[in-house]
Amino acid sequence: MDWRERISVDPGVRFGKACIRGTRIGVGDVLDWLSAGMTPEEIVREYPPLSQADVMACLARAAESERAGHGGGAA
């Protein structure tokens, strides 16, 4: 999956934070919901503009960032 098809960065939206394309829902928001225990299905149900592919794109972007060394610290 190429997450770039679903995620965009626009300086005029959420101060330039990565968001699901066409929404103001941030990638960080989705990752926070997942880490809090929500399933992708629950996220999609709670936030109808999102699809499961959007949630997976957030994970793909986070994984790529981690591999590139932008993960924010040691595990």
MOPAC internal coordinates of N, CA, C and O (Angstrom, degrees):
PM7 1SCF
backbone

  N    0.0000 0     0.00 0     0.00 0    0    0    0
  C    1.4585 1     0.00 0     0.00 0    1    0    0
  C    1.5259 1   109.25 1     0.00 0    2    1    0
  O    1.2310 1   120.70 1   -47.03 1    3    2    1
  N    1.3061 1   116.27 1   132.97 1    3    2    1
  C    1.4581 1   120.67 1   174.07 1    5    3    2
  C    1.5219 1   107.72 1   -96.38 1    6    5    3
  O    1.2310 1   121.05 1   -76.70 1    7    6    5
  N    1.3229 1   115.61 1   103.30 1    7    6    5
  C    1.4632 1   120.68 1  -176.23 1    9    7    6
  C    1.5289 1   111.79 1   -61.24 1   10    9    7
  O    1.2310 1   119.99 1   157.90 1   11   10    9
  N    1.3262 1   117.62 1   -22.10 1   11   10    9
  C    1.4676 1   120.77 1  -178.10 1   13   11   10
  C    1.5336 1   112.68 1   -63.62 1   14   13   11
  O    1.2310 1   120.54 1   160.46 1   15   14   13
  N    1.3234 1   116.58 1   -19.54 1   15   14   13
  C    1.4652 1   119.94 1   177.51 1   17   15   14
  C    1.5262 1   111.72 1   -74.37 1   18   17   15
  O    1.2310 1   119.99 1   161.13 1   19   18   17
  N    1.3205 1   117.62 1   -18.87 1   19   18   17
  C    1.4663 1   121.38 1  -174.39 1   21   19   18
  C    1.5158 1   113.90 1  -117.86 1   22   21   19
  O    1.2310 1   120.13 1   166.39 1   23   22   21
  N    1.3254 1   117.35 1   -13.61 1   23   22   21
  C    1.4637 1   121.43 1  -175.67 1   25   23   22
  C    1.5182 1   109.06 1  -121.55 1   26   25   23
  O    1.2310 1   121.19 1   -43.18 1   27   26   25
  N    1.3321 1   115.32 1   136.82 1   27   26   25
  C    1.4611 1   119.61 1   179.16 1   29   27   26
  C    1.5233 1   110.11 1  -134.14 1   30   29   27
  O    1.2310 1   121.75 1   -19.72 1   31   30   29
  N    1.3193 1   114.26 1   160.28 1   31   30   29
  C    1.4623 1   121.52 1   174.82 1   33   31   30
  C    1.5190 1   106.47 1  -124.64 1   34   33   31
  O    1.2310 1   121.32 1   -59.68 1   35   34   33
  N    1.3239 1   115.08 1   120.32 1   35   34   33
  C    1.4621 1   121.61 1  -179.53 1   37   35   34
  C    1.5212 1   106.89 1  -129.43 1   38   37   35
  O    1.2310 1   119.57 1   -59.90 1   39   38   37
  N    1.3320 1   118.42 1   120.10 1   39   38   37
  C    1.4624 1   120.26 1  -178.80 1   41   39   38
  C    1.5253 1   113.46 1   -55.11 1   42   41   39
  O    1.2310 1   120.03 1   155.83 1   43   42   41
  N    1.3338 1   117.55 1   -24.17 1   43   42   41
  C    1.4533 1   121.30 1  -179.30 1   45   43   42
  C    1.5215 1   114.60 1   -87.64 1   46   45   43
  O    1.2310 1   120.28 1   179.49 1   47   46   45
  N    1.3306 1   117.08 1    -0.51 1   47   46   45
  C    1.4704 1   121.34 1  -179.11 1   49   47   46
  C    1.5231 1   108.82 1  -122.17 1   50   49   47
  O    1.2310 1   121.03 1   -60.12 1   51   50   49
  N    1.3166 1   115.64 1   119.88 1   51   50   49
  C    1.4736 1   122.08 1   177.38 1   53   51   50
  C    1.5292 1   112.19 1    51.77 1   54   53   51
  O    1.2310 1   120.99 1  -138.49 1   55   54   53
  N    1.3230 1   115.70 1    41.51 1   55   54   53
  C    1.4663 1   122.25 1   176.61 1   57   55   54
  C    1.5243 1   112.75 1    57.34 1   58   57   55
  O    1.2310 1   120.63 1  -147.49 1   59   58   57
  N    1.3288 1   116.40 1    32.51 1   59   58   57
  C    1.4558 1   120.70 1   176.51 1   61   59   58
  C    1.5124 1   115.47 1    81.34 1   62   61   59
  O    1.2310 1   120.39 1  -167.19 1   63   62   61
  N    1.3279 1   116.87 1    12.81 1   63   62   61
  C    1.4690 1   119.25 1   177.20 1   65   63   62
  C    1.5266 1   109.65 1   -77.41 1   66   65   63
  O    1.2310 1   121.01 1   -30.27 1   67   66   65
  N    1.3137 1   115.67 1   149.73 1   67   66   65
  C    1.4635 1   120.83 1   179.29 1   69   67   66
  C    1.5274 1   109.73 1   -62.99 1   70   69   67
  O    1.2310 1   121.01 1   -50.80 1   71   70   69
  N    1.3353 1   115.68 1   129.20 1   71   70   69
  C    1.4633 1   122.16 1  -179.34 1   73   71   70
  C    1.5228 1   110.00 1  -131.54 1   74   73   71
  O    1.2310 1   121.61 1   -21.10 1   75   74   73
  N    1.3255 1   114.52 1   158.90 1   75   74   73
  C    1.4536 1   119.50 1   171.77 1   77   75   74
  C    1.5251 1   106.80 1   -64.78 1   78   77   75
  O    1.2310 1   120.83 1   -52.48 1   79   78   77
  N    1.3112 1   116.02 1   127.52 1   79   78   77
  C    1.4668 1   121.86 1  -176.31 1   81   79   78
  C    1.5328 1   110.76 1   -50.98 1   82   81   79
  O    1.2310 1   121.18 1   -48.71 1   83   82   81
  N    1.3322 1   115.34 1   131.29 1   83   82   81
  C    1.4571 1   121.22 1   177.68 1   85   83   82
  C    1.5186 1   114.47 1    83.16 1   86   85   83
  O    1.2310 1   120.31 1  -177.19 1   87   86   85
  N    1.3401 1   117.01 1     2.81 1   87   86   85
  C    1.4644 1   120.83 1   178.52 1   89   87   86
  C    1.5230 1   109.14 1  -132.11 1   90   89   87
  O    1.2310 1   121.27 1    -4.11 1   91   90   89
  N    1.3160 1   115.17 1   175.89 1   91   90   89
  C    1.4604 1   121.32 1   172.19 1   93   91   90
  C    1.5323 1   109.90 1  -107.10 1   94   93   91
  O    1.2310 1   120.48 1  -163.65 1   95   94   93
  N    1.3104 1   116.69 1    16.35 1   95   94   93
  C    1.4625 1   121.84 1   179.72 1   97   95   94
  C    1.5206 1   108.17 1   -85.09 1   98   97   95
  O    1.2310 1   121.09 1   -60.97 1   99   98   97
  N    1.3309 1   115.52 1   119.03 1   99   98   97
  C    1.4488 1   121.14 1  -175.94 1  101   99   98
  C    1.5192 1   113.76 1   -80.78 1  102  101   99
  O    1.2310 1   121.54 1   -29.00 1  103  102  101
  N    1.3291 1   114.66 1   151.00 1  103  102  101
  C    1.4627 1   120.38 1   174.49 1  105  103  102
  C    1.5262 1   109.32 1   -58.27 1  106  105  103
  O    1.2310 1   120.47 1   138.34 1  107  106  105
  N    1.3156 1   116.70 1   -41.66 1  107  106  105
  C    1.4611 1   120.64 1   178.55 1  109  107  106
  C    1.5161 1   112.56 1   -60.43 1  110  109  107
  O    1.2310 1   120.45 1   143.91 1  111  110  109
  N    1.3331 1   116.75 1   -36.09 1  111  110  109
  C    1.4661 1   120.33 1   177.09 1  113  111  110
  C    1.5240 1   110.14 1   -61.65 1  114  113  111
  O    1.2310 1   121.01 1   132.39 1  115  114  113
  N    1.3272 1   115.67 1   -47.61 1  115  114  113
  C    1.4677 1   120.29 1  -178.73 1  117  115  114
  C    1.5266 1   110.20 1   -62.03 1  118  117  115
  O    1.2310 1   120.30 1   136.12 1  119  118  117
  N    1.3306 1   117.03 1   -43.88 1  119  118  117
  C    1.4658 1   120.11 1   179.18 1  121  119  118
  C    1.5267 1   111.02 1   -63.87 1  122  121  119
  O    1.2310 1   120.22 1   141.48 1  123  122  121
  N    1.3245 1   117.19 1   -38.52 1  123  122  121
  C    1.4702 1   120.50 1   176.62 1  125  123  122
  C    1.5229 1   111.16 1   -62.21 1  126  125  123
  O    1.2310 1   120.34 1   136.95 1  127  126  125
  N    1.3270 1   116.96 1   -43.05 1  127  126  125
  C    1.4676 1   120.19 1   179.93 1  129  127  126
  C    1.5219 1   110.77 1   -63.44 1  130  129  127
  O    1.2310 1   120.83 1   138.31 1  131  130  129
  N    1.3323 1   116.01 1   -41.69 1  131  130  129
  C    1.4686 1   119.47 1   178.11 1  133  131  130
  C    1.5246 1   110.74 1   -63.88 1  134  133  131
  O    1.2310 1   120.29 1   135.96 1  135  134  133
  N    1.3252 1   117.04 1   -44.04 1  135  134  133
  C    1.4642 1   119.45 1  -178.45 1  137  135  134
  C    1.5270 1   111.85 1   -69.33 1  138  137  135
  O    1.2310 1   120.50 1   157.99 1  139  138  137
  N    1.3263 1   116.66 1   -22.01 1  139  138  137
  C    1.4660 1   120.53 1   176.45 1  141  139  138
  C    1.5250 1   112.05 1   -81.44 1  142  141  139
  O    1.2310 1   120.76 1   175.21 1  143  142  141
  N    1.3409 1   116.15 1    -4.79 1  143  142  141
  C    1.4569 1   119.38 1   175.93 1  145  143  142
  C    1.5093 1   116.21 1   109.08 1  146  145  143
  O    1.2310 1   119.98 1   177.62 1  147  146  145
  N    1.3335 1   117.64 1    -2.38 1  147  146  145
  C    1.4649 1   118.62 1   177.15 1  149  147  146
  C    1.5215 1   109.40 1   -70.48 1  150  149  147
  O    1.2310 1   120.66 1   -36.28 1  151  150  149
  N    1.3146 1   116.35 1   143.72 1  151  150  149
  C    1.4608 1   120.61 1   174.91 1  153  151  150
  C    1.5297 1   108.50 1   -87.03 1  154  153  151
  O    1.2310 1   120.17 1   -19.22 1  155  154  153
  N    1.3291 1   117.28 1   160.78 1  155  154  153
  C    1.4684 1   118.29 1   174.87 1  157  155  154
  C    1.5300 1   112.19 1   -55.55 1  158  157  155
  O    1.2310 1   120.54 1   142.35 1  159  158  157
  N    1.3210 1   116.58 1   -37.65 1  159  158  157
  C    1.4644 1   120.15 1   179.22 1  161  159  158
  C    1.5243 1   111.31 1   -62.89 1  162  161  159
  O    1.2310 1   120.37 1   138.52 1  163  162  161
  N    1.3303 1   116.89 1   -41.48 1  163  162  161
  C    1.4655 1   120.61 1   178.81 1  165  163  162
  C    1.5253 1   111.11 1   -65.49 1  166  165  163
  O    1.2310 1   120.41 1   139.82 1  167  166  165
  N    1.3175 1   116.83 1   -40.18 1  167  166  165
  C    1.4629 1   120.70 1   179.51 1  169  167  166
  C    1.5252 1   110.32 1   -62.47 1  170  169  167
  O    1.2310 1   120.53 1   133.64 1  171  170  169
  N    1.3175 1   116.59 1   -46.36 1  171  170  169
  C    1.4707 1   120.77 1   179.93 1  173  171  170
  C    1.5263 1   110.80 1   -63.22 1  174  173  171
  O    1.2310 1   120.47 1   141.15 1  175  174  173
  N    1.3185 1   116.72 1   -38.85 1  175  174  173
  C    1.4666 1   120.53 1   179.05 1  177  175  174
  C    1.5354 1   110.50 1   -67.52 1  178  177  175
  O    1.2310 1   120.15 1   139.94 1  179  178  177
  N    1.3233 1   117.32 1   -40.06 1  179  178  177
  C    1.4653 1   122.32 1  -177.71 1  181  179  178
  C    1.5392 1   112.24 1   -76.03 1  182  181  179
  O    1.2310 1   120.48 1   149.57 1  183  182  181
  N    1.3124 1   116.68 1   -30.43 1  183  182  181
  C    1.4679 1   122.40 1  -176.78 1  185  183  182
  C    1.5293 1   109.01 1  -126.18 1  186  185  183
  O    1.2310 1   120.29 1   -98.26 1  187  186  185
  N    1.3315 1   117.06 1    81.74 1  187  186  185
  C    1.4655 1   122.29 1  -173.03 1  189  187  186
  C    1.5305 1   116.11 1   -54.55 1  190  189  187
  O    1.2310 1   118.56 1   154.09 1  191  190  189
  N    1.3423 1   120.35 1   -25.91 1  191  190  189
  C    1.4679 1   116.33 1   177.60 1  193  191  190
  C    1.5339 1   113.06 1   -65.66 1  194  193  191
  O    1.2310 1   120.27 1   163.59 1  195  194  193
  N    1.3317 1   117.10 1   -16.41 1  195  194  193
  C    1.4637 1   120.96 1  -176.48 1  197  195  194
  C    1.5221 1   112.19 1   -92.76 1  198  197  195
  O    1.2310 1   121.76 1   -27.96 1  199  198  197
  N    1.3235 1   114.23 1   152.04 1  199  198  197
  C    1.4615 1   121.53 1   173.19 1  201  199  198
  C    1.5241 1   108.07 1  -117.52 1  202  201  199
  O    1.2310 1   120.81 1   -12.90 1  203  202  201
  N    1.3165 1   116.05 1   167.10 1  203  202  201
  C    1.4660 1   119.22 1   176.19 1  205  203  202
  C    1.5205 1   110.16 1   -60.77 1  206  205  203
  O    1.2310 1   120.04 1   145.21 1  207  206  205
  N    1.3227 1   117.52 1   -34.79 1  207  206  205
  C    1.4645 1   120.53 1   178.21 1  209  207  206
  C    1.5304 1   110.87 1   -63.02 1  210  209  207
  O    1.2310 1   120.12 1   145.68 1  211  210  209
  N    1.3347 1   117.39 1   -34.32 1  211  210  209
  C    1.4656 1   120.70 1   176.47 1  213  211  210
  C    1.5263 1   110.66 1   -64.37 1  214  213  211
  O    1.2310 1   120.63 1   136.07 1  215  214  213
  N    1.3210 1   116.40 1   -43.93 1  215  214  213
  C    1.4679 1   121.01 1   179.28 1  217  215  214
  C    1.5294 1   109.76 1   -62.49 1  218  217  215
  O    1.2310 1   120.35 1   136.40 1  219  218  217
  N    1.3245 1   116.94 1   -43.60 1  219  218  217
  C    1.4643 1   120.61 1   179.05 1  221  219  218
  C    1.5295 1   111.04 1   -65.22 1  222  221  219
  O    1.2310 1   120.34 1   146.16 1  223  222  221
  N    1.3364 1   116.95 1   -33.84 1  223  222  221
  C    1.4629 1   120.34 1   177.37 1  225  223  222
  C    1.5263 1   110.69 1   -64.34 1  226  225  223
  O    1.2310 1   120.31 1   142.62 1  227  226  225
  N    1.3273 1   117.01 1   -37.38 1  227  226  225
  C    1.4687 1   120.36 1   176.48 1  229  227  226
  C    1.5212 1   110.60 1   -62.34 1  230  229  227
  O    1.2310 1   120.64 1   136.64 1  231  230  229
  N    1.3175 1   116.37 1   -43.36 1  231  230  229
  C    1.4651 1   120.05 1   178.06 1  233  231  230
  C    1.5250 1   111.07 1   -65.13 1  234  233  231
  O    1.2310 1   120.32 1   139.45 1  235  234  233
  N    1.3207 1   117.00 1   -40.55 1  235  234  233
  C    1.4627 1   120.48 1   179.55 1  237  235  234
  C    1.5258 1   110.70 1   -63.52 1  238  237  235
  O    1.2310 1   120.33 1   139.43 1  239  238  237
  N    1.3249 1   116.97 1   -40.57 1  239  238  237
  C    1.4665 1   120.31 1   178.58 1  241  239  238
  C    1.5179 1   110.25 1   -65.79 1  242  241  239
  O    1.2310 1   120.03 1   137.39 1  243  242  241
  N    1.3222 1   117.55 1   -42.61 1  243  242  241
  C    1.4643 1   120.98 1   178.81 1  245  243  242
  C    1.5260 1   110.93 1   -62.90 1  246  245  243
  O    1.2310 1   120.32 1   138.76 1  247  246  245
  N    1.3264 1   116.99 1   -41.24 1  247  246  245
  C    1.4646 1   120.63 1   179.47 1  249  247  246
  C    1.5233 1   110.50 1   -64.53 1  250  249  247
  O    1.2310 1   120.34 1   137.52 1  251  250  249
  N    1.3200 1   116.96 1   -42.48 1  251  250  249
  C    1.4636 1   120.17 1   179.08 1  253  251  250
  C    1.5250 1   110.63 1   -64.04 1  254  253  251
  O    1.2310 1   120.66 1   138.77 1  255  254  253
  N    1.3173 1   116.34 1   -41.23 1  255  254  253
  C    1.4569 1   120.88 1   178.44 1  257  255  254
  C    1.5306 1   110.85 1   -62.00 1  258  257  255
  O    1.2310 1   120.62 1   138.55 1  259  258  257
  N    1.3105 1   116.43 1   -41.45 1  259  258  257
  C    1.4707 1   121.39 1   178.69 1  261  259  258
  C    1.5313 1   110.52 1   -63.26 1  262  261  259
  O    1.2310 1   120.45 1   134.79 1  263  262  261
  N    1.3155 1   116.74 1   -45.21 1  263  262  261
  C    1.4725 1   120.61 1   179.45 1  265  263  262
  C    1.5219 1   111.46 1   -63.10 1  266  265  263
  O    1.2310 1   120.74 1   148.09 1  267  266  265
  N    1.3218 1   116.19 1   -31.91 1  267  266  265
  C    1.4616 1   120.67 1  -179.05 1  269  267  266
  C    1.5261 1   112.04 1   -80.70 1  270  269  267
  O    1.2310 1   120.55 1   177.41 1  271  270  269
  N    1.3246 1   116.55 1    -2.59 1  271  270  269
  C    1.4535 1   120.12 1   178.43 1  273  271  270
  C    1.5079 1   115.01 1    87.94 1  274  273  271
  O    1.2310 1   120.59 1  -161.38 1  275  274  273
  N    1.3258 1   116.49 1    18.62 1  275  274  273
  C    1.4634 1   120.74 1   179.14 1  277  275  274
  C    1.5248 1   111.13 1  -107.30 1  278  277  275
  O    1.2310 1   120.61 1  -152.58 1  279  278  277
  N    1.3134 1   116.45 1    27.42 1  279  278  277
  C    1.4569 1   120.87 1  -174.22 1  281  279  278
  C    1.5071 1   115.37 1   -77.99 1  282  281  279
  O    1.2310 1   119.83 1   166.04 1  283  282  281
  N    1.3138 1   117.93 1   -13.96 1  283  282  281
  C    1.4547 1   119.29 1   174.36 1  285  283  282
  C    1.5088 1   115.63 1    89.66 1  286  285  283
  O    1.2310 1   119.27 1  -158.77 1  287  286  285
  N    1.3015 1   118.99 1    21.23 1  287  286  285
  C    1.4567 1   119.26 1   174.24 1  289  287  286
  C    1.5040 1   113.24 1   137.90 1  290  289  287
  O    1.2310 1   121.59 1   -10.19 1  291  290  289
  N    1.3041 1   114.56 1   169.81 1  291  290  289
  C    1.4685 1   121.03 1  -179.05 1  293  291  290
  C    1.5146 1   110.74 1   -81.24 1  294  293  291
  O    1.2310 1   121.56 1   -28.76 1  295  294  293
  N    1.3111 1   114.61 1   151.24 1  295  294  293
  C    1.4691 1   119.97 1   178.78 1  297  295  294
  C    1.5017 1   110.24 1   -89.28 1  298  297  295
  O    1.2310 1   120.10 1   180.00 1  299  298  297

